[in-house]
Amino acid sequence: MHYELRTIPGCPNTGPALDLFRAALKDENIDPDLVKVLQVTSEAEAVALTFRGSPTFMAAGKDLFPSAADPGISCRVYQTSDGLSGLPSGESLRSALQASVRANGAESAT
């Protein structure tokens, strides 16, 4: 399965999001080096990718946190137990990964 972190240039959450994604993958016995980073640099690219803000966590070409927000170059927020945050909780990311693996098969689990 393909894992991708989509961000915008200058996003302060890129580093922490990549660390969180890799940790969640490792917790699920998936090689954390499978995650790739894609910087979305234009509104046209954001629309073409249906990019709903930075950071966006993707698995098998699908947003792990589906959103109805309009595509565009923007920051993204996630609902956590502490309120809105620039990152999802580790628990919610692991749950989303588990659901994606169930839906798409475990071909990249080790």
PyMOL commands that place a pseudoatom at each C-alpha (Angstrom):
pseudoatom trace, name=CA, resn=MET, resi=1, chain=A, elem=C, hetatm=0, pos=[0.000, 0.000, 0.000]
pseudoatom trace, name=CA, resn=HIS, resi=2, chain=A, elem=C, hetatm=0, pos=[1.189, 3.535, -0.737]
pseudoatom trace, name=CA, resn=TYR, resi=3, chain=A, elem=C, hetatm=0, pos=[1.384, 6.087, 2.109]
pseudoatom trace, name=CA, resn=GLU, resi=4, chain=A, elem=C, hetatm=0, pos=[1.770, 9.795, 1.489]
pseudoatom trace, name=CA, resn=LEU, resi=5, chain=A, elem=C, hetatm=0, pos=[1.916, 12.930, 3.590]
pseudoatom trace, name=CA, resn=ARG, resi=6, chain=A, elem=C, hetatm=0, pos=[0.765, 15.950, 1.611]
pseudoatom trace, name=CA, resn=THR, resi=7, chain=A, elem=C, hetatm=0, pos=[1.906, 19.350, 2.812]
pseudoatom trace, name=CA, resn=ILE, resi=8, chain=A, elem=C, hetatm=0, pos=[2.408, 22.926, 1.671]
pseudoatom trace, name=CA, resn=PRO, resi=9, chain=A, elem=C, hetatm=0, pos=[5.733, 24.760, 1.694]
pseudoatom trace, name=CA, resn=GLY, resi=10, chain=A, elem=C, hetatm=0, pos=[6.402, 26.354, 5.068]
pseudoatom trace, name=CA, resn=CYS, resi=11, chain=A, elem=C, hetatm=0, pos=[3.839, 24.310, 6.968]
pseudoatom trace, name=CA, resn=PRO, resi=12, chain=A, elem=C, hetatm=0, pos=[5.011, 24.225, 10.606]
pseudoatom trace, name=CA, resn=ASN, resi=13, chain=A, elem=C, hetatm=0, pos=[3.348, 20.836, 11.071]
pseudoatom trace, name=CA, resn=THR, resi=14, chain=A, elem=C, hetatm=0, pos=[5.226, 19.006, 8.303]
pseudoatom trace, name=CA, resn=GLY, resi=15, chain=A, elem=C, hetatm=0, pos=[8.006, 17.633, 10.512]
pseudoatom trace, name=CA, resn=PRO, resi=16, chain=A, elem=C, hetatm=0, pos=[5.753, 16.669, 13.421]
pseudoatom trace, name=CA, resn=ALA, resi=17, chain=A, elem=C, hetatm=0, pos=[3.197, 15.161, 10.991]
pseudoatom trace, name=CA, resn=LEU, resi=18, chain=A, elem=C, hetatm=0, pos=[5.855, 13.032, 9.304]
pseudoatom trace, name=CA, resn=ASP, resi=19, chain=A, elem=C, hetatm=0, pos=[7.110, 11.834, 12.699]
pseudoatom trace, name=CA, resn=LEU, resi=20, chain=A, elem=C, hetatm=0, pos=[3.537, 11.043, 13.778]
pseudoatom trace, name=CA, resn=PHE, resi=21, chain=A, elem=C, hetatm=0, pos=[2.778, 9.191, 10.525]
pseudoatom trace, name=CA, resn=ARG, resi=22, chain=A, elem=C, hetatm=0, pos=[5.952, 7.117, 10.741]
pseudoatom trace, name=CA, resn=ALA, resi=23, chain=A, elem=C, hetatm=0, pos=[5.294, 6.259, 14.399]
pseudoatom trace, name=CA, resn=ALA, resi=24, chain=A, elem=C, hetatm=0, pos=[1.716, 5.215, 13.617]
pseudoatom trace, name=CA, resn=LEU, resi=25, chain=A, elem=C, hetatm=0, pos=[2.875, 3.039, 10.719]
pseudoatom trace, name=CA, resn=LYS, resi=26, chain=A, elem=C, hetatm=0, pos=[5.503, 1.414, 12.926]
pseudoatom trace, name=CA, resn=ASP, resi=27, chain=A, elem=C, hetatm=0, pos=[2.871, 0.780, 15.624]
pseudoatom trace, name=CA, resn=GLU, resi=28, chain=A, elem=C, hetatm=0, pos=[0.817, -1.041, 12.976]
pseudoatom trace, name=CA, resn=ASN, resi=29, chain=A, elem=C, hetatm=0, pos=[3.823, -3.146, 11.900]
pseudoatom trace, name=CA, resn=ILE, resi=30, chain=A, elem=C, hetatm=0, pos=[4.112, -1.272, 8.600]
pseudoatom trace, name=CA, resn=ASP, resi=31, chain=A, elem=C, hetatm=0, pos=[7.491, -0.080, 7.384]
pseudoatom trace, name=CA, resn=PRO, resi=32, chain=A, elem=C, hetatm=0, pos=[7.596, 3.644, 8.294]
pseudoatom trace, name=CA, resn=ASP, resi=33, chain=A, elem=C, hetatm=0, pos=[9.921, 4.295, 5.364]
pseudoatom trace, name=CA, resn=LEU, resi=34, chain=A, elem=C, hetatm=0, pos=[6.988, 3.625, 3.007]
pseudoatom trace, name=CA, resn=VAL, resi=35, chain=A, elem=C, hetatm=0, pos=[5.587, 7.108, 3.645]
pseudoatom trace, name=CA, resn=LYS, resi=36, chain=A, elem=C, hetatm=0, pos=[6.471, 9.678, 1.005]
pseudoatom trace, name=CA, resn=VAL, resi=37, chain=A, elem=C, hetatm=0, pos=[6.087, 13.443, 1.289]
pseudoatom trace, name=CA, resn=LEU, resi=38, chain=A, elem=C, hetatm=0, pos=[4.430, 15.467, -1.458]
pseudoatom trace, name=CA, resn=GLN, resi=39, chain=A, elem=C, hetatm=0, pos=[4.524, 19.257, -1.344]
pseudoatom trace, name=CA, resn=VAL, resi=40, chain=A, elem=C, hetatm=0, pos=[1.496, 20.840, -2.960]
pseudoatom trace, name=CA, resn=THR, resi=41, chain=A, elem=C, hetatm=0, pos=[2.635, 24.176, -4.359]
pseudoatom trace, name=CA, resn=SER, resi=42, chain=A, elem=C, hetatm=0, pos=[-0.250, 25.670, -6.343]
pseudoatom trace, name=CA, resn=GLU, resi=43, chain=A, elem=C, hetatm=0, pos=[-3.994, 26.084, -6.154]
pseudoatom trace, name=CA, resn=ALA, resi=44, chain=A, elem=C, hetatm=0, pos=[-4.334, 24.213, -9.459]
pseudoatom trace, name=CA, resn=GLU, resi=45, chain=A, elem=C, hetatm=0, pos=[-2.391, 21.258, -8.031]
pseudoatom trace, name=CA, resn=ALA, resi=46, chain=A, elem=C, hetatm=0, pos=[-4.481, 21.390, -4.835]
pseudoatom trace, name=CA, resn=VAL, resi=47, chain=A, elem=C, hetatm=0, pos=[-7.687, 21.202, -6.853]
pseudoatom trace, name=CA, resn=ALA, resi=48, chain=A, elem=C, hetatm=0, pos=[-6.365, 18.412, -9.094]
pseudoatom trace, name=CA, resn=LEU, resi=49, chain=A, elem=C, hetatm=0, pos=[-5.344, 16.370, -6.015]
pseudoatom trace, name=CA, resn=THR, resi=50, chain=A, elem=C, hetatm=0, pos=[-8.472, 17.296, -4.018]
pseudoatom trace, name=CA, resn=PHE, resi=51, chain=A, elem=C, hetatm=0, pos=[-6.005, 18.508, -1.374]
pseudoatom trace, name=CA, resn=ARG, resi=52, chain=A, elem=C, hetatm=0, pos=[-7.899, 19.801, 1.637]
pseudoatom trace, name=CA, resn=GLY, resi=53, chain=A, elem=C, hetatm=0, pos=[-5.069, 21.357, 3.592]
pseudoatom trace, name=CA, resn=SER, resi=54, chain=A, elem=C, hetatm=0, pos=[-1.710, 20.726, 5.173]
pseudoatom trace, name=CA, resn=PRO, resi=55, chain=A, elem=C, hetatm=0, pos=[-0.904, 18.234, 6.528]
pseudoatom trace, name=CA, resn=THR, resi=56, chain=A, elem=C, hetatm=0, pos=[-2.997, 15.545, 4.826]
pseudoatom trace, name=CA, resn=PHE, resi=57, chain=A, elem=C, hetatm=0, pos=[-2.417, 11.869, 5.611]
pseudoatom trace, name=CA, resn=MET, resi=58, chain=A, elem=C, hetatm=0, pos=[-3.037, 9.519, 2.666]
pseudoatom trace, name=CA, resn=ALA, resi=59, chain=A, elem=C, hetatm=0, pos=[-3.138, 5.728, 2.325]
pseudoatom trace, name=CA, resn=ALA, resi=60, chain=A, elem=C, hetatm=0, pos=[-3.835, 3.870, -0.913]
pseudoatom trace, name=CA, resn=GLY, resi=61, chain=A, elem=C, hetatm=0, pos=[-4.677, 7.196, -2.560]
pseudoatom trace, name=CA, resn=LYS, resi=62, chain=A, elem=C, hetatm=0, pos=[-7.378, 8.081, -0.023]
pseudoatom trace, name=CA, resn=ASP, resi=63, chain=A, elem=C, hetatm=0, pos=[-7.443, 10.768, 2.628]
pseudoatom trace, name=CA, resn=LEU, resi=64, chain=A, elem=C, hetatm=0, pos=[-7.361, 9.052, 6.023]
pseudoatom trace, name=CA, resn=PHE, resi=65, chain=A, elem=C, hetatm=0, pos=[-9.490, 11.901, 7.417]
pseudoatom trace, name=CA, resn=PRO, resi=66, chain=A, elem=C, hetatm=0, pos=[-12.110, 12.654, 4.740]
pseudoatom trace, name=CA, resn=SER, resi=67, chain=A, elem=C, hetatm=0, pos=[-13.165, 16.286, 4.703]
pseudoatom trace, name=CA, resn=ALA, resi=68, chain=A, elem=C, hetatm=0, pos=[-15.795, 18.348, 2.946]
pseudoatom trace, name=CA, resn=ALA, resi=69, chain=A, elem=C, hetatm=0, pos=[-13.520, 21.417, 2.922]
pseudoatom trace, name=CA, resn=ASP, resi=70, chain=A, elem=C, hetatm=0, pos=[-12.838, 23.015, -0.431]
pseudoatom trace, name=CA, resn=PRO, resi=71, chain=A, elem=C, hetatm=0, pos=[-9.512, 21.988, -1.973]
pseudoatom trace, name=CA, resn=GLY, resi=72, chain=A, elem=C, hetatm=0, pos=[-6.784, 24.590, -1.728]
pseudoatom trace, name=CA, resn=ILE, resi=73, chain=A, elem=C, hetatm=0, pos=[-3.455, 25.718, -0.361]
pseudoatom trace, name=CA, resn=SER, resi=74, chain=A, elem=C, hetatm=0, pos=[-4.280, 26.078, 3.314]
pseudoatom trace, name=CA, resn=CYS, resi=75, chain=A, elem=C, hetatm=0, pos=[-3.612, 24.791, 6.786]
pseudoatom trace, name=CA, resn=ARG, resi=76, chain=A, elem=C, hetatm=0, pos=[-5.671, 21.896, 8.043]
pseudoatom trace, name=CA, resn=VAL, resi=77, chain=A, elem=C, hetatm=0, pos=[-7.031, 21.289, 11.518]
pseudoatom trace, name=CA, resn=TYR, resi=78, chain=A, elem=C, hetatm=0, pos=[-8.080, 18.075, 13.202]
pseudoatom trace, name=CA, resn=GLN, resi=79, chain=A, elem=C, hetatm=0, pos=[-10.546, 17.548, 16.025]
pseudoatom trace, name=CA, resn=THR, resi=80, chain=A, elem=C, hetatm=0, pos=[-8.805, 16.095, 19.077]
pseudoatom trace, name=CA, resn=SER, resi=81, chain=A, elem=C, hetatm=0, pos=[-9.855, 15.537, 22.670]
pseudoatom trace, name=CA, resn=ASP, resi=82, chain=A, elem=C, hetatm=0, pos=[-8.106, 18.849, 23.472]
pseudoatom trace, name=CA, resn=GLY, resi=83, chain=A, elem=C, hetatm=0, pos=[-9.920, 20.756, 20.711]
pseudoatom trace, name=CA, resn=LEU, resi=84, chain=A, elem=C, hetatm=0, pos=[-8.746, 21.698, 17.241]
pseudoatom trace, name=CA, resn=SER, resi=85, chain=A, elem=C, hetatm=0, pos=[-5.121, 20.953, 16.410]
pseudoatom trace, name=CA, resn=GLY, resi=86, chain=A, elem=C, hetatm=0, pos=[-2.804, 21.065, 13.420]
pseudoatom trace, name=CA, resn=LEU, resi=87, chain=A, elem=C, hetatm=0, pos=[-2.301, 17.301, 13.849]
pseudoatom trace, name=CA, resn=PRO, resi=88, chain=A, elem=C, hetatm=0, pos=[-4.640, 14.403, 14.570]
pseudoatom trace, name=CA, resn=SER, resi=89, chain=A, elem=C, hetatm=0, pos=[-4.047, 12.409, 17.718]
pseudoatom trace, name=CA, resn=GLY, resi=90, chain=A, elem=C, hetatm=0, pos=[-1.810, 9.377, 17.361]
pseudoatom trace, name=CA, resn=GLU, resi=91, chain=A, elem=C, hetatm=0, pos=[-4.755, 7.202, 18.363]
pseudoatom trace, name=CA, resn=SER, resi=92, chain=A, elem=C, hetatm=0, pos=[-7.033, 8.581, 15.649]
pseudoatom trace, name=CA, resn=LEU, resi=93, chain=A, elem=C, hetatm=0, pos=[-4.284, 8.208, 13.035]
pseudoatom trace, name=CA, resn=ARG, resi=94, chain=A, elem=C, hetatm=0, pos=[-3.692, 4.576, 14.043]
pseudoatom trace, name=CA, resn=SER, resi=95, chain=A, elem=C, hetatm=0, pos=[-7.449, 3.912, 13.883]
pseudoatom trace, name=CA, resn=ALA, resi=96, chain=A, elem=C, hetatm=0, pos=[-7.619, 5.444, 10.406]
pseudoatom trace, name=CA, resn=LEU, resi=97, chain=A, elem=C, hetatm=0, pos=[-4.645, 3.344, 9.285]
pseudoatom trace, name=CA, resn=GLN, resi=98, chain=A, elem=C, hetatm=0, pos=[-6.253, 0.174, 10.670]
pseudoatom trace, name=CA, resn=ALA, resi=99, chain=A, elem=C, hetatm=0, pos=[-9.467, 0.925, 8.786]
pseudoatom trace, name=CA, resn=SER, resi=100, chain=A, elem=C, hetatm=0, pos=[-7.503, 1.561, 5.581]
pseudoatom trace, name=CA, resn=VAL, resi=101, chain=A, elem=C, hetatm=0, pos=[-5.583, -1.703, 5.905]
pseudoatom trace, name=CA, resn=ARG, resi=102, chain=A, elem=C, hetatm=0, pos=[-8.845, -3.594, 6.480]
pseudoatom trace, name=CA, resn=ALA, resi=103, chain=A, elem=C, hetatm=0, pos=[-10.431, -1.924, 3.457]
pseudoatom trace, name=CA, resn=ASN, resi=104, chain=A, elem=C, hetatm=0, pos=[-7.418, -2.362, 1.160]
pseudoatom trace, name=CA, resn=GLY, resi=105, chain=A, elem=C, hetatm=0, pos=[-5.763, -5.541, 2.416]
pseudoatom trace, name=CA, resn=ALA, resi=106, chain=A, elem=C, hetatm=0, pos=[-2.566, -5.904, 4.354]
pseudoatom trace, name=CA, resn=GLU, resi=107, chain=A, elem=C, hetatm=0, pos=[-0.186, -6.272, 1.428]
pseudoatom trace, name=CA, resn=SER, resi=108, chain=A, elem=C, hetatm=0, pos=[2.286, -3.773, 2.912]
pseudoatom trace, name=CA, resn=ALA, resi=109, chain=A, elem=C, hetatm=0, pos=[2.130, -4.980, 6.485]
pseudoatom trace, name=CA, resn=THR, resi=110, chain=A, elem=C, hetatm=0, pos=[5.228, -6.826, 7.587]
for i in range(1, 110): cmd.bond("trace and resi %d" % i, "trace and resi %d" % (i + 1))
show_as sticks, trace
zoom trace
